[in-house]
């Protein structure tokens, strides 16, 4: 029976694997939690006018306003009274 040899250069330790993964994600500016939050809150960038700032999504703005209104309502009736 043939045995498979593992090349020592390919065999990675847990710390080395973690370091490689962290480096990979840091080298990719298109993924990450910050990018996710920006994509949820802002409209997609126009590829032909990349210098223009991104606008807020109307649905996101409405949701934030409703949450702020609910927090103010809760605060008024439960904390102030």
Order of alpha helices (4+ residues) and beta strands (2+ residues): alpha-alpha-alpha
